[in-house]
Amino acid sequence: MELTCIVCPRGCTISYDVVNGEAVNITGNSCPRGKVYCETEIKAPTRMLTSTVPISGGHYHQLPVITSAPIPKEKIFEVMDAIHAAKVQAPVKVGDVIISDVAGTGIDILASRSMN
């Protein structure tokens, strides 16, 4: 099997086999991060998620947000539902928690820019 590593801009094509739900015989990665990415992608894939939240009283109408850590891939739609339901009021500073423990993941949704 093959996948394209998304950890860095190189985009290595990684070849691997799956045995008992785990990646083995991993080749094609240019760095150790590619091997870790492949193992994680097979066993428990995660993604950083970015989006926007409506903001009142700000210079713009939407506030960009990001997860504080990668979330389990199977939780993406649940997290997006929570983000779409959120509304904030300016002022907001970069790094402010917009949603705490989103979808029970233990991960926060953070403001990724300041807005007065």
C-alpha positions as CSV (number, residue, x, y, z in Angstrom):
1,M,0.0,0.0,0.0
2,E,1.1,3.6,-0.4
3,L,0.3,7.0,1.0
4,T,1.7,10.5,0.6
5,C,3.2,12.0,3.7
6,I,1.8,15.4,4.7
7,V,4.2,16.3,7.5
8,C,6.5,18.4,5.4
9,P,6.6,19.9,1.9
10,R,8.5,17.0,0.5
11,G,5.4,14.8,0.2
12,C,7.2,11.5,0.2
13,T,5.4,8.5,-1.2
14,I,5.5,6.0,1.6
15,S,5.0,2.3,1.0
16,Y,3.9,0.0,3.8
17,D,2.1,-3.2,4.6
18,V,-0.6,-3.6,7.3
19,V,-0.3,-6.5,9.7
20,N,-2.8,-6.8,12.6
21,G,-4.0,-3.2,12.1
22,E,-0.4,-1.7,12.2
23,A,1.9,-0.4,9.5
24,V,5.0,-2.5,8.9
25,N,7.7,-2.6,6.3
26,I,7.6,1.2,6.0
27,T,9.8,2.6,3.2
28,G,10.1,5.7,1.1
29,N,10.1,8.3,3.9
30,S,13.0,10.8,3.8
31,C,12.9,11.5,7.5
32,P,11.8,9.7,10.7
33,R,8.7,11.9,10.8
34,G,7.4,10.1,7.8
35,K,7.5,6.8,9.5
36,V,5.7,8.1,12.5
37,Y,3.1,9.7,10.2
38,C,2.5,6.4,8.4
39,E,2.1,4.5,11.7
40,T,-0.3,7.1,13.1
41,E,-2.3,7.4,9.8
42,I,-2.9,3.6,9.8
43,K,-3.6,3.2,13.6
44,A,-5.4,6.5,14.6
45,P,-5.4,9.3,12.0
46,T,-5.6,12.9,13.2
47,R,-5.8,16.3,11.6
48,M,-5.3,19.9,12.5
49,L,-8.5,21.7,11.7
50,T,-9.0,25.4,10.7
51,S,-12.2,27.2,10.1
52,T,-14.0,30.5,10.9
53,V,-16.5,31.6,13.5
54,P,-18.9,34.6,13.2
55,I,-17.7,37.5,15.3
56,S,-19.8,40.6,16.4
57,G,-18.2,44.0,16.9
58,G,-15.0,43.1,15.0
59,H,-13.3,44.6,12.0
60,Y,-14.4,41.6,9.9
61,H,-17.4,39.3,10.2
62,Q,-15.5,36.1,10.6
63,L,-12.8,35.1,13.1
64,P,-10.3,32.4,11.9
65,V,-9.9,29.6,14.4
66,I,-7.7,26.5,14.7
67,T,-7.6,23.4,16.9
68,S,-5.0,23.4,19.7
69,A,-3.8,20.0,18.7
70,P,-4.7,17.4,16.0
71,I,-8.1,15.9,16.4
72,P,-9.1,12.3,15.7
73,K,-10.2,12.2,12.0
74,E,-13.5,10.5,12.9
75,K,-14.4,13.6,15.1
76,I,-14.0,16.2,12.2
77,F,-17.8,16.5,11.5
78,E,-18.7,16.7,15.2
79,V,-16.1,19.4,15.7
80,M,-17.2,21.3,12.7
81,D,-20.8,21.3,14.0
82,A,-19.6,22.8,17.2
83,I,-17.6,25.5,15.4
84,H,-20.6,26.3,13.2
85,A,-22.7,26.8,16.3
86,A,-20.2,29.1,18.0
87,K,-20.4,32.9,18.0
88,V,-18.0,35.4,19.6
89,Q,-17.9,39.0,20.5
90,A,-14.8,41.2,19.8
91,P,-12.3,41.9,21.2
92,V,-10.5,38.6,20.8
93,K,-6.8,38.0,21.0
94,V,-4.8,35.3,19.1
95,G,-4.7,32.2,21.3
96,D,-8.0,32.9,23.1
97,V,-10.0,29.7,23.7
98,I,-13.2,30.0,21.6
99,I,-14.5,26.5,22.4
100,S,-13.1,24.4,25.3
101,D,-12.9,20.6,25.1
102,V,-14.6,20.6,21.7
103,A,-16.7,17.5,21.1
104,G,-15.2,15.9,24.2
105,T,-11.8,15.6,22.6
106,G,-9.9,17.5,25.3
107,I,-8.8,19.8,22.5
108,D,-9.7,23.5,22.4
109,I,-10.6,25.7,19.4
110,L,-8.4,28.8,19.5
111,A,-8.6,32.2,17.8
112,S,-5.8,32.3,15.2
113,R,-5.8,36.1,15.0
114,S,-6.6,39.1,17.2
115,M,-9.6,41.2,16.4
116,N,-10.8,44.4,18.0
